[in-house]
C-alpha cells in the first residue's frame, strides 16, 4: 500500500502536470485564433478560384494539349501528399490522417498500383519511415505558418513528377476543419485536374477571353494545384491547434479529477493512521490497568 509521502508526491506531480497542460491549452488557443483568421480570409478566394479554373477547363475542345488535365490510360503509380503536424499532444489528430493515407495506399497496392508518399509533417514522416510504403520526400515546418511560397515549391515537385510520368495520379490527404470539435481527414485528387461538368452533361460556360483561352489555362492550371495545397495546409494547421487545445483541456480536467481522487485517498489513509495510533494508545492504557 502507498505511504502518505508517496500519495503526497503524486498529488504534487499531477498538479504540476495540470499547470503545464493548462499553459499548452492557452498557447494553442492563441495560435488557433491567428491560424483561423488566415484560413477564413483565404477560403473564399480558394473556392472561387477552383470553381473558375474547373469551368475554364471544361470549355476546351482538346484537353490533350494540357498535361494536367489528361487522365492516364493505365494508372501504375500514384503519389500521396500527406499533411500532418510536426508535434503530438493533439489527441488522435495525426493518427486519423495517417490511417486515412495508409488505408488508401494499401487499397491501391492491393490493386497492383505502386504507391509513393510525400510527407509534410514529422509525425507522418516518423510513422512511415519503417513501413513498406515508399516515402519519396520528408518535409517539416510547413504548418507553423503556411505560405504560398511553400505551396508553390511543393506543387511544382508533384507537377513535375506527374508530367514526367513518375506518377500517374496525385492525391492530397489533409484535415478539413469543420469546427472546434470536428476535424475530418480528407482525401482529394490533385492531378489530373477534373473539369467541372454541368447538370445534364453540358460542359463549359460562355466566356470572353483576354488573353487567349490557352494562355490563361497554361498559367492557371498549375496555380490550381498550388491553391489546393495551400488550402489544405491552412485547414490542417487550424485543425492541429483546435485538436491540441481540446486535448489539453481534457488533460487538465483529468488532472484535476485525479488530484481530487488522490486527495481523498490521502485523507483516508491519514485518518486510518490516526485511528490506528489512537487504538494503540487505548490498548496500551488498558494493558497498564
Order of alpha helices (4+ residues) and beta strands (2+ residues): alpha-beta-alpha-beta-alpha-beta-alpha-beta-beta-alpha
